Amino acid sequence: MSFTQVVLKVHSRCDLACDHCYVYEHADTGWRSRPRVVGDAVLARAAERIGEHARAHGLTAVRVVLHGGEPLLAGPAVIRRAVEVLRAALPEVCEPDLRVHTNGVRLNAAYCELFDELGVRVGLSLDGDRAANDRHRRFPDGRSSHPRVLRAVGLLREPRFRHLYAGLLCTVDVANDPSAVYRALAELEPPAVDFLLPHATWERPPARPDRLGATPYADWLLAVHARWEADGRPFAVRTFDSVHRTLSGLPGLSEALGLEPVDLVVLETDGAYEQADSLRTAYDGAPATGMDVFGHSLDDVLRHPGTAARQSGLAGLNAVCRACPVVRSCGGGLYAHRYRDGSFDHPSVYCADLRALVDGLAARAGAPRRPAPPVDVAGPELSDAQLGELALGQGGPETVRALARSQLALTRAMVAAVHGSSGVARSAAWELLAELDAAEPVAVDAVLVHPYVRAWAARRLSGDPGAGLGRLAELAASTAILAGRGDSVTVPVRDGALHLPTLGRLVLGGGVRAARVTGGRTGWTARTDDGTLTGPGDPRWQPVRRIGAIALEDVDPERAAHRWPVADRLSAAAYAGWARDLRAAVGLLDRELPDYAAGLRAGLTTVTPLRPDPDGRDLSSAARQAFGAVAIARPLGASTLALLLVHEFQHVKLGAVLDRWELYDRTDTRLFEAFNLSPRPIGSLFQAVYAHLAVTAFWGTRADAGSPTARSRFTHWRALTDEAVDLLAGSGALTPTGERFAAGARASVDPWLLPRASREQPGGVSG
């Protein structure tokens, strides 16, 4: 185990007097004796400790949250110093994910400009509309903090600062109207919201008004959930997403839900290591470890009994929790909320609410839940303006979603063509798919949008004998499971496994030839031809694991569509490494290439691990018939992974464009030399130019940040891309739309040819 999240306290006091605050209003009083502002010596030693921990554990990403108290009280100089010493101490392969969590009342444009410069994203605390927020979050003299927080959110919503907006944190109060709270938060267009239960223990229980029933906190959250679902889940909600994931067998996203080990440590302004701040609600001194950065390493803190207790998963829970049917979703609740009579070996004080919340979400979802459509299947065709975005090499979220809709329609047509050309007069799998398409189209789309469905259909239609019709049964079975109506279909077992696209595989061995799969409201079952009844609880079940919205696909047999050999099922440790790197890589793109990252987030659904290259090369691929997927051999470092992601997703986008528009004369047989590669046809040249628009921007942005290595690579790729754009534009092989793309490529490359000072003028390079 390792710590991958560090809460770094830069100020130990606050300018608000929130009466539900766990730092100043609960049992612990340690804050009274601590320095108000973190000192240089503490910052330097803390950074060294984090750096040595990253090296010792091979970490490629570390999240550091600047916290308090109120961190902005520390002032810009302290915050700058904290970030600079941290960046200097981390190994080159480890990307810092930097955040600041603030009450917002001091956030201004100067701070936002500082955070933009330093690469720090901002989270704010806000409990809803003014009435809800002012119930607890006021200044010491009783004044409302709400107008100043709204002003802070308004700054973060401005286009120049939008990329800094990490989300909102809302503490639940059942006295507030859940619909009004949800509405107030949703109007602020947050990328994410985290709803927190107010910190409480059995000795200091939460408020439970009699008029609100036995589970008021669950009822409140379920009311918010209903509005959130009705609105189409406009932003991430960690509480709901965690429960949905754990119901599907995936890891949770929060210390408060699920059984995953806690990987967070707190560093106080005096250099003391502490456990989670929430423990302050239990008793005075509860979070203390007795260790500090001057005398102890982070590995020492890992061995602390309190840390071990919060990393022991199911085994660390009391007998009541271990026997509970929802324990894998609730995880026993937040550790601090279990405190009673000097011990944490109890169910959570919110036990009844957690049970009602998990059961309520499971009932609404059908367990396994029916997913929201991965793409919006309704909507207009691409506009001329959207085509213009793509011509520049970019494309915002709506543009990429429009491409995804067109790709889904093409996949549907290809799957229908497979059935139509199969020569099979009657197919139970096809008939079930057709029936579900009429009754449950969202479930059908959730399966057909999987990139390797079309890859299989393309192979089948090309006459590849290895593309068997059994895939139709696999698609029908996955759809039946997601629809949850109780439908059944017989699925052939291939290569010793039952494959369920988008869901996973069940490894059955060579003696089983088929299984009857039934998808019901309470789960799914598979009865094999030898009479065995099994399902997702079988230890041989290998689910598709997800990292945020991206599937890490290492089980679907059709993933071999890529040019390089794909990796086998990843170990838990390898998956954890991928998860860290992928989160860090996408975060890096958000910060450094927002014009490319926004479209990538909207369209990249799948990353397929490749086998490492024996010669140590960085391998990556985008399959022409697998929109939404890229395949990569995990490189050393999140920055290289970010480059490979954005490079390959350019191929993904251009492939979708080529399905709708002719860009060049496909009968032209000439070969063109570019990028120091072997001569290649016009289509390959077009792909290379389009991909290297992003490569040039990637290195250009990093060169502007002062990296000598980046400057060298930027100079190299800028020159090659510039030459290749000229070659493409002058080829004489382009259609009018192709010429528009060549002109867009020139418009994207030209600013990078200017000195940096010229590019920073209005109208220069963005992102």
PERA-V631060 format. One record per residue. N is the residue number from 0. RES is the residue in one small letter. PSI is psi in whole degrees, -180 to 180 (* if undefined). Layout:
BEGIN
N|RES|PSI  N|RES|PSI
END
This chain:
BEGIN
0|m|160  1|s|166  2|f|124  3|t|-2  4|q|129  5|v|126  6|v|112  7|l|111  8|k|121  9|v|-12  10|h|139  11|s|8  12|r|172  13|c|151  14|d|0  15|l|168  16|a|62  17|c|124  18|d|-5  19|h|13  20|c|130  21|y|-18  22|v|-48  23|y|-13  24|e|4  25|h|-157  26|a|-33  27|d|140  28|t|16  29|g|-26  30|w|-26  31|r|-31  32|s|4  33|r|152  34|p|145  35|r|-43  36|v|139  37|v|138  38|g|166  39|d|-40  40|a|-41  41|v|-44  42|l|-46  43|a|-45  44|r|-37  45|a|-43  46|a|-42  47|e|-43  48|r|-41  49|i|-41  50|g|-44  51|e|-34  52|h|-42  53|a|-42  54|r|-44  55|a|-32  56|h|7  57|g|34  58|l|137  59|t|-3  60|a|142  61|v|130  62|r|127  63|v|123  64|v|118  65|l|124  66|h|-176  67|g|-146  68|g|-154  69|e|109  70|p|-29  71|l|-15  72|l|-22  73|a|-26  74|g|157  75|p|-35  76|a|-43  77|v|-43  78|i|-43  79|r|-45  80|r|-41  81|a|-46  82|v|-43  83|e|-44  84|v|-33  85|l|-49  86|r|-40  87|a|-30  88|a|-23  89|l|145  90|p|157  91|e|-32  92|v|-5  93|c|119  94|e|125  95|p|130  96|d|101  97|l|132  98|r|158  99|v|136  100|h|121  101|t|157  102|n|-10  103|g|-13  104|v|-22  105|r|-1  106|l|128  107|n|-179  108|a|-36  109|a|-43  110|y|-42  111|c|-39  112|e|-38  113|l|-46  114|f|-34  115|d|-45  116|e|-41  117|l|-10  118|g|43  119|v|124  120|r|158  121|v|126  122|g|143  123|l|151  124|s|129  125|l|127  126|d|10  127|g|-144  128|d|-179  129|r|-43  130|a|-44  131|a|-45  132|n|-40  133|d|-6  134|r|-31  135|h|-38  136|r|85  137|r|163  138|f|161  139|p|-28  140|d|8  141|g|-5  142|r|153  143|s|139  144|s|-9  145|h|-47  146|p|-38  147|r|-33  148|v|-41  149|l|-38  150|r|-40  151|a|-44  152|v|-38  153|g|-39  154|l|-46  155|l|-21  156|r|-10  157|e|144  158|p|-37  159|r|-21  160|f|1  161|r|-35  162|h|-14  163|l|-15  164|y|103  165|a|-29  166|g|-175  167|l|147  168|l|127  169|c|123  170|t|129  171|v|134  172|d|117  173|v|-9  174|a|-16  175|n|149  176|d|116  177|p|-36  178|s|-41  179|a|-40  180|v|-49  181|y|-46  182|r|-43  183|a|-40  184|l|-43  185|a|-35  186|e|-19  187|l|4  188|e|52  189|p|149  190|p|-25  191|a|153  192|v|138  193|d|118  194|f|123  195|l|136  196|l|139  197|p|138  198|h|133  199|a|162  200|t|176  201|w|-27  202|e|-19  203|r|73  204|p|160  205|p|161  206|a|134  207|r|80  208|p|133  209|d|-35  210|r|-15  211|l|3  212|g|-172  213|a|-24  214|t|64  215|p|-32  216|y|-39  217|a|-44  218|d|-40  219|w|-48  220|l|-36  221|l|-33  222|a|-41  223|v|-43  224|h|-40  225|a|-42  226|r|-40  227|w|-44  228|e|-43  229|a|-30  230|d|1  231|g|27  232|r|65  233|p|-15  234|f|164  235|a|140  236|v|110  237|r|-37  238|t|-51  239|f|-42  240|d|-37  241|s|-45  242|v|-45  243|h|-42  244|r|-46  245|t|-30  246|l|-26  247|s|7  248|g|9  249|l|163  250|p|150  251|g|179  252|l|6  253|s|147  254|e|-26  255|a|-10  256|l|143  257|g|172  258|l|9  259|e|145  260|p|144  261|v|132  262|d|34  263|l|142  264|v|151  265|v|136  266|l|120  267|e|170  268|t|-20  269|d|5  270|g|1  271|a|140  272|y|135  273|e|160  274|q|-172  275|a|140  276|d|-28  277|s|-24  278|l|-16  279|r|-21  280|t|-14  281|a|-64  282|y|163  283|d|122  284|g|2  285|a|-40  286|p|-7  287|a|147  288|t|-15  289|g|13  290|m|157  291|d|171  292|v|-21  293|f|-28  294|g|-4  295|h|149  296|s|169  297|l|-28  298|d|-33  299|d|-41  300|v|-34  301|l|-32  302|r|-4  303|h|138  304|p|-37  305|g|-40  306|t|-46  307|a|-38  308|a|-33  309|r|3  310|q|10  311|s|2  312|g|-140  313|l|-38  314|a|-23  315|g|2  316|l|159  317|n|167  318|a|-36  319|v|-46  320|c|-43  321|r|-28  322|a|-5  323|c|138  324|p|-16  325|v|16  326|v|-32  327|r|-17  328|s|-46  329|c|-26  330|g|16  331|g|0  332|g|176  333|l|137  334|y|-44  335|a|-31  336|h|-2  337|r|-2  338|y|134  339|r|133  340|d|45  341|g|10  342|s|151  343|f|9  344|d|58  345|h|162  346|p|162  347|s|148  348|v|-17  349|y|20  350|c|-51  351|a|-38  352|d|-43  353|l|-42  354|r|-45  355|a|-36  356|l|-49  357|v|-46  358|d|-40  359|g|-43  360|l|-38  361|a|-42  362|a|-41  363|r|-33  364|a|-20  365|g|-7  366|a|87  367|p|150  368|r|150  369|r|119  370|p|155  371|a|154  372|p|131  373|p|-27  374|v|154  375|d|111  376|v|-4  377|a|161  378|g|170  379|p|166  380|e|170  381|l|134  382|s|169  383|d|-37  384|a|-39  385|q|-39  386|l|-37  387|g|-39  388|e|-47  389|l|-36  390|a|-32  391|l|-7  392|g|-1  393|q|-122  394|g|112  395|g|-180  396|p|-45  397|e|-36  398|t|-45  399|v|-36  400|r|-36  401|a|-41  402|l|-42  403|a|-39  404|r|-43  405|s|-35  406|q|-38  407|l|-42  408|a|-39  409|l|-41  410|t|-44  411|r|-46  412|a|-38  413|m|-39  414|v|-42  415|a|-39  416|a|-35  417|v|-48  418|h|-44  419|g|-31  420|s|5  421|s|-23  422|g|6  423|v|116  424|a|-40  425|r|123  426|s|116  427|a|-37  428|a|-44  429|w|-41  430|e|-38  431|l|-42  432|l|-43  433|a|-40  434|e|-43  435|l|-31  436|d|-32  437|a|-37  438|a|-34  439|e|63  440|p|-28  441|v|-42  442|a|-39  443|v|-47  444|d|-36  445|a|-27  446|v|-46  447|l|-21  448|v|-12  449|h|128  450|p|-33  451|y|2  452|v|-50  453|r|-35  454|a|-42  455|w|-45  456|a|-40  457|a|-41  458|r|-43  459|r|-45  460|l|-22  461|s|-3  462|g|11  463|d|118  464|p|-18  465|g|-11  466|a|84  467|g|160  468|l|-12  469|g|-21  470|r|-33  471|l|-41  472|a|-38  473|e|-42  474|l|-43  475|a|-40  476|a|-45  477|s|-41  478|t|-41  479|a|-39  480|i|-46  481|l|-35  482|a|-33  483|g|29  484|r|-9  485|g|10  486|d|151  487|s|151  488|v|144  489|t|129  490|v|127  491|p|144  492|v|127  493|r|141  494|d|34  495|g|13  496|a|148  497|l|117  498|h|129  499|l|95  500|p|137  501|t|-17  502|l|-49  503|g|-160  504|r|151  505|l|113  506|v|114  507|l|-17  508|g|168  509|g|-16  510|g|-9  511|v|132  512|r|-25  513|a|164  514|a|143  515|r|111  516|v|131  517|t|128  518|g|114  519|g|179  520|r|-26  521|t|14  522|g|-169  523|w|157  524|t|159  525|a|120  526|r|115  527|t|167  528|d|-8  529|d|8  530|g|-2  531|t|134  532|l|125  533|t|-175  534|g|-163  535|p|-15  536|g|-10  537|d|132  538|p|-14  539|r|-5  540|w|128  541|q|94  542|p|154  543|v|124  544|r|147  545|r|148  546|i|96  547|g|-126  548|a|1  549|i|128  550|a|132  551|l|95  552|e|107  553|d|22  554|v|-25  555|d|126  556|p|-23  557|e|-2  558|r|-10  559|a|11  560|a|-13  561|h|163  562|r|-20  563|w|156  564|p|135  565|v|155  566|a|155  567|d|178  568|r|128  569|l|145  570|s|167  571|a|-39  572|a|-41  573|a|-40  574|y|-43  575|a|-40  576|g|-43  577|w|-44  578|a|-45  579|r|-48  580|d|-42  581|l|-42  582|r|-44  583|a|-40  584|a|-45  585|v|-39  586|g|-39  587|l|-44  588|l|-39  589|d|-42  590|r|-43  591|e|-26  592|l|59  593|p|-31  594|d|-25  595|y|-36  596|a|-37  597|a|-43  598|g|-38  599|l|-44  600|r|-35  601|a|-26  602|g|-19  603|l|109  604|t|-20  605|t|132  606|v|126  607|t|118  608|p|135  609|l|160  610|r|141  611|p|147  612|d|132  613|p|-28  614|d|4  615|g|12  616|r|154  617|d|113  618|l|137  619|s|160  620|s|150  621|a|122  622|a|133  623|r|-31  624|q|25  625|a|69  626|f|135  627|g|-9  628|a|143  629|v|152  630|a|135  631|i|138  632|a|122  633|r|118  634|p|177  635|l|100  636|g|141  637|a|-29  638|s|-40  639|t|-40  640|l|-41  641|a|-44  642|l|-44  643|l|-39  644|l|-51  645|v|-34  646|h|-50  647|e|-32  648|f|-24  649|q|-42  650|h|-39  651|v|-48  652|k|-46  653|l|-34  654|g|-41  655|a|-37  656|v|-43  657|l|-20  658|d|-14  659|r|-26  660|w|141  661|e|124  662|l|-20  663|y|166  664|d|109  665|r|-13  666|t|-6  667|d|122  668|t|4  669|r|157  670|l|145  671|f|137  672|e|124  673|a|158  674|f|28  675|n|29  676|l|170  677|s|154  678|p|141  679|r|157  680|p|171  681|i|-38  682|g|-41  683|s|-38  684|l|-43  685|f|-45  686|q|-44  687|a|-43  688|v|-47  689|y|-42  690|a|-38  691|h|-6  692|l|-43  693|a|-38  694|v|-44  695|t|-45  696|a|-39  697|f|-53  698|w|-31  699|g|-43  700|t|-41  701|r|-35  702|a|-40  703|d|-26  704|a|-6  705|g|8  706|s|122  707|p|-41  708|t|-43  709|a|-38  710|r|-42  711|s|-46  712|r|-37  713|f|-47  714|t|-41  715|h|-53  716|w|-30  717|r|-44  718|a|-46  719|l|-40  720|t|-41  721|d|-48  722|e|-42  723|a|-35  724|v|-43  725|d|-43  726|l|-43  727|l|-48  728|a|-33  729|g|11  730|s|-25  731|g|9  732|a|6  733|l|146  734|t|172  735|p|-40  736|t|-39  737|g|-39  738|e|-35  739|r|-40  740|f|-38  741|a|-40  742|a|-38  743|g|-40  744|a|-42  745|r|-42  746|a|-30  747|s|-36  748|v|-37  749|d|-46  750|p|-30  751|w|-16  752|l|-11  753|l|158  754|p|154  755|r|-41  756|a|-37  757|s|-35  758|r|-21  759|e|-3  760|q|161  761|p|134  762|g|-1  763|g|-164  764|v|135  765|s|156  766|g|*
END
